[in-house]
Amino acid sequence: MITEEQARFFDENGYLRYGKVLERSEVESLINGLDRIVDFELAGGDDSSPEFSVGHRRKIKETEDEPRVLTQYVNMWKRDAEYEKTVRHPLITGIAKKLLKTPEVRLWHDHIISKPPQDNGHFRFHQDFYGWPLSEPRILSCWLALDNATVENGCMHVIPGSHRDSRFFPKAKKREEDAAAKDPTFKTERAKMEERPASFGVPVELSTGECMFHHCLNFHATPQNTTNKQRRAFVIIYYAQGVCYSDAQASAHCLVPTIKVNSGEPLVGSGFPAVG
C-alpha cells in the first residue's frame, strides 16, 4: 500500500506523488458521472444540499466573460454512486490513514476541480486549512487526475516543507491578523507566498488515474491551463479521528449549515462519514 519511505517523504515535504490508484475504466465512469452533473447543473441544478450550487455557473450570463480560476463541483459522492465508491476506495483511504497516523478517517468533502480550456486562470498559492471550519490541521487531500495533469494544463505545484514552517502555523496567522489590524501596510510572509507565481513551486505531474496527497498546511497552487484540452481532477479531503468542528474559523463555509454538532465537538454525522 505505502512504504515507510513514502510516509517519511510526506512527513518531511507535506505531499506525496503516489501514482496509479484507478484503472482507465474507473476514470471513464467518473467522467461520465461528471458530464451528467454538468448537464443537470446547466439546466438549473439541484439545491437539495447547500454545497451543490457552489463554485460554478449554472446559467452562464453574457456579462460573465472573465476567466474563472477553476470550475468546482462539491460533494460528488452525494450525487453519483461511482464517486461515493471512490471516496471509500480502500487503497486511497488506507494511505490516508497511514499518512495521518490515525485509526480512522472521515470525509470532510470532495470536489471536482476543473480548468476548462479558455475558461480558467492561475489559482494562487494557499493553505487549505484556513478555509475550513475545522479545529486542527490533521487533514489531507487526495488529488486524483481524471485527465493527464501537466505543467502546461495546470497541474498542482507545491512548496515542499511549507506545512512544517512555523511562519505559516495557526498561531502565527493570529499574530499576523493582530499586526495587520494595527498597521494596514503590514505584509506577512504568508501574503508574500500567495503572490508568487506557480512556477515557484515544484510541479507534480500526473497521468490519468494517478494521484497525489498533500497536507492541509502545504502551500500549493495551479497555473493557468494554456492548452486546448481539459484538466479535471477529483479531490477528496479526509480528516483524522478526533478533529472537531470550529465555528471560529471559516464560519461562512458552504458546509456549515449541514453540520449537526456543536463547536468544539468531534465532527461526525452522516454528512461526514467514516470511510476508512
Secondary structure, DSSP 4 states (H G I P E B T S, - for coil): ---HHHHHHHHHHSEEEEEE-S-HHHHHHHHHHHHHHHHHHHTT---SSGGGGTTS-SS--TT--SPPS-EEEE-GGGT-HHHHHHHT-HHHHHHHHHHHT-S-EEEEEEEEEE--TTS---EEEE-GGGGS-BSSS-EEEEEEESS-B-TTTT-EEE-TTGGG-GGGSHHHHHHHHHHHHH-TT---HHHHHHTS-GGGSEEE-B-TTEEEEEETTS-EEE----SSS--EEEEEEEEETT-BB-TTS-TT-TTGGG--S-TTSB--STTS-B--
